[in-house]
Amino acid sequence: VVLSLMFFKINCSLLQREVDEATIKQLQLDLAARESHITALSEKLGQDLKDWIVVEQEEKNEMHKKLQNVENEYLRNHFNSVKLMKIRQVEQLKDSISIHHVEILMQKIIKLRKENESLKRRLLASEFSGAGN
């Protein structure tokens, strides 16, 4: 009986050992599967990050181009505004000079009219005094 009990215990131990080895093997397979899954997820995440970086870089480049276009447009508008302002200043200066010349000519005309009137009076006076002689 003791011997059969020992055989029984040995058989139980062997059976337990086989169960334990099978469990270890299954756990090793599960671990390998999880490691493989983690590696795949890591690679996918890495690729997703690279793709995201490319998209962000493209958006950054596009925004940079838009900013440059806006800056260039501003500079063109500013240059055109300054150019237009200078043209207006030149036109105003020309107008001012023209007005000044017109005023001078008007003064000369008035002076010449006065001189003409004076000469007419003197001529009439001399004709009148000549006729009276």
C-alpha positions as CSV (number, residue, x, y, z in Angstrom):
1,V,0.0,0.0,0.0
2,V,2.8,2.3,0.8
3,L,4.4,1.5,-2.5
4,S,1.2,2.1,-4.4
5,L,0.8,5.4,-2.6
6,M,4.3,6.3,-3.6
7,F,3.6,5.3,-7.2
8,F,0.4,7.3,-7.1
9,K,2.3,10.4,-5.7
10,I,5.0,9.9,-8.4
11,N,2.4,9.7,-11.1
12,C,0.6,12.7,-9.7
13,S,4.0,14.6,-9.6
14,L,4.8,13.6,-13.1
15,L,1.4,14.6,-14.3
16,Q,1.7,17.9,-12.4
17,R,5.1,18.4,-14.0
18,E,3.6,17.8,-17.5
19,V,0.8,20.2,-16.7
20,D,3.3,22.8,-15.4
21,E,5.6,22.3,-18.5
22,A,2.5,22.7,-20.8
23,T,1.5,25.8,-18.8
24,I,5.1,27.2,-19.1
25,K,5.1,26.4,-22.9
26,Q,1.7,28.1,-23.3
27,L,2.8,31.1,-21.3
28,Q,6.0,31.3,-23.4
29,L,3.9,31.2,-26.6
30,D,1.5,33.9,-25.1
31,L,4.6,36.0,-24.2
32,A,6.1,35.7,-27.7
33,A,2.7,36.6,-29.2
34,R,2.4,39.6,-27.0
35,E,6.0,40.7,-27.7
36,S,5.3,40.3,-31.5
37,H,2.1,42.3,-31.1
38,I,3.9,45.0,-29.1
39,T,6.6,45.1,-31.8
40,A,4.0,45.5,-34.5
41,L,2.2,48.2,-32.6
42,S,5.5,50.0,-31.9
43,E,6.4,49.9,-35.6
44,K,2.9,51.1,-36.6
45,L,3.1,53.9,-34.1
46,G,6.5,54.8,-35.4
47,Q,5.2,54.9,-39.0
48,D,2.1,56.9,-37.8
49,L,4.4,59.4,-36.1
50,K,6.6,59.7,-39.3
51,D,3.4,60.2,-41.4
52,W,2.1,62.8,-38.9
53,I,5.5,64.6,-39.0
54,V,5.4,64.7,-42.8
55,V,1.8,66.1,-42.7
56,E,2.8,68.7,-40.1
57,Q,5.9,69.7,-42.1
58,E,3.7,70.1,-45.3
59,E,1.3,72.3,-43.4
60,K,4.1,74.3,-41.9
61,N,5.6,74.8,-45.4
62,E,2.2,75.8,-46.8
63,M,1.7,78.3,-43.9
64,H,5.2,79.7,-44.5
65,K,4.4,80.2,-48.2
66,K,1.1,81.9,-47.3
67,L,3.0,84.1,-44.8
68,Q,5.6,85.0,-47.5
69,N,2.8,85.8,-50.0
70,V,1.1,88.1,-47.5
71,E,4.4,89.8,-46.6
72,N,5.2,90.3,-50.3
73,E,1.7,91.6,-51.0
74,Y,2.0,94.0,-48.0
75,L,5.4,95.2,-49.3
76,R,4.0,95.6,-52.8
77,N,1.0,97.6,-51.5
78,H,3.3,99.6,-49.2
79,F,5.7,100.4,-52.1
80,N,2.8,101.3,-54.3
81,S,1.3,103.5,-51.6
82,V,4.6,105.2,-51.1
83,K,5.0,105.6,-54.8
84,L,1.5,106.9,-55.2
85,M,2.1,109.3,-52.3
86,K,5.2,110.7,-53.9
87,I,3.4,111.0,-57.3
88,R,0.7,113.0,-55.5
89,Q,3.3,115.2,-53.7
90,V,4.9,115.9,-57.1
91,E,1.5,116.7,-58.6
92,Q,0.7,119.0,-55.7
93,L,4.1,120.7,-56.1
94,K,3.5,121.2,-59.8
95,D,0.0,122.5,-59.1
96,S,1.5,124.9,-56.4
97,I,4.1,126.1,-58.8
98,S,1.5,126.5,-61.6
99,I,-0.7,128.5,-59.2
100,H,2.2,130.7,-58.2
101,H,3.1,131.3,-61.9
102,V,-0.5,132.2,-62.6
103,E,-0.6,134.6,-59.7
104,I,2.7,136.2,-61.0
105,L,1.2,136.5,-64.5
106,M,-2.0,138.0,-63.1
107,Q,0.0,140.6,-61.2
108,K,2.0,141.4,-64.4
109,I,-1.2,141.7,-66.4
110,I,-2.7,144.0,-63.7
111,K,0.5,146.1,-63.7
112,L,0.5,146.2,-67.5
113,R,-3.2,147.3,-67.6
114,K,-2.4,150.0,-65.1
115,E,0.5,151.2,-67.2
116,N,-1.7,150.9,-70.3
117,E,-4.4,153.0,-68.6
118,S,-1.8,155.5,-67.5
119,L,-0.4,155.7,-71.0
120,K,-3.9,156.1,-72.5
121,R,-4.6,159.0,-70.1
122,R,-1.3,160.6,-70.9
123,L,-1.9,160.2,-74.6
124,L,-5.4,161.6,-74.3
125,A,-4.0,164.5,-72.2
126,S,-1.3,165.2,-74.7
127,E,-3.8,165.0,-77.6
128,F,-6.1,167.3,-75.7
129,S,-3.4,169.8,-74.9
130,G,-2.0,169.5,-78.4
131,A,-5.5,170.2,-79.9
132,G,-5.9,173.1,-77.6
133,N,-2.6,174.8,-78.8
